[in-house]
Amino acid sequence: MALTATGPTTSTGGNATYTFTYRNNHPSSAGNLVLTYRLPTGATFVSASNNGSLANGVVTWNINGNLAQNATGSRSVTVSLPT
């Protein structure tokens, strides 16, 4: 699996969205994938795409089904950053 994350690199206050793009680089399909992301220190959870859930400062996405070879997808989370 390959994972790329994009989002702000500094906390400037206001809302910020982090996007995670994943790709199955394995020669066969992958199943039962789970993607997790720990919120930045001081950030407040606003929302997450694709039924992402928050528990103890960690957003979790279950990627259901099988991810075929070379298939891609993405998930995102929006947080409120401290000023």
C-alpha positions in Angstrom: 0.0 0.0 0.0 1.0 3.6 -0.7 -0.4 6.5 1.3 -0.1 10.2 0.5 -1.3 12.8 3.0 -2.0 16.5 2.1 -3.0 19.4 4.4 -1.5 22.4 6.2 1.9 22.0 7.8 1.3 24.8 10.4 -1.5 25.5 12.8 -2.8 28.9 11.7 -6.3 28.8 13.3 -9.6 28.1 11.6 -10.6 24.9 9.8 -8.2 22.7 7.9 -8.8 19.6 5.8 -6.3 16.8 5.6 -6.7 14.4 2.6 -5.3 10.9 2.5 -5.0 9.1 -0.9 -4.2 5.4 -0.9 -3.2 3.0 -3.6 -2.8 -0.8 -3.6 0.7 -1.5 -5.0 0.5 -5.2 -4.2 0.2 -7.7 -7.1 -3.2 -8.9 -5.7 -6.2 -7.4 -4.0 -6.2 -6.2 -0.4 -9.1 -6.6 2.0 -10.1 -5.5 5.5 -8.2 -2.2 5.3 -8.2 0.3 8.1 -6.9 3.8 7.9 -6.2 5.8 11.1 -5.2 9.4 11.7 -4.3 11.0 15.0 -5.6 14.6 15.2 -2.9 17.3 15.6 -2.4 18.5 19.1 -5.0 21.1 20.1 -7.2 20.4 17.0 -10.9 19.8 17.4 -12.7 17.3 15.1 -15.2 18.8 12.7 -16.0 16.1 10.2 -14.7 13.1 8.3 -15.6 11.6 4.9 -16.8 8.1 4.3 -18.2 7.5 7.8 -14.9 8.1 9.5 -15.3 7.9 13.2 -13.5 9.7 16.1 -12.4 8.0 19.3 -9.7 9.2 21.7 -8.3 11.7 19.2 -8.0 9.2 16.4 -10.1 9.1 13.3 -10.7 5.6 11.8 -12.0 4.6 8.4 -12.8 1.0 7.5 -12.3 0.5 3.8 -14.8 -2.2 3.1 -14.5 -4.8 0.4 -11.4 -5.7 -1.6 -9.1 -3.0 -3.0 -7.9 -4.4 -6.4 -4.3 -4.1 -7.6 -3.5 -0.5 -8.5 -6.9 0.7 -7.2 -6.9 4.0 -5.4 -9.2 5.9 -3.0 -9.2 8.8 -0.6 -10.5 9.9 2.8 -10.5 13.3 4.4 -10.9 14.9 7.8 -11.6 18.5 8.7 -10.5 19.9 12.0 -10.6 23.2 13.7 -7.0 24.4 14.5 -6.2 26.5 17.5 -5.1 30.1 16.9 
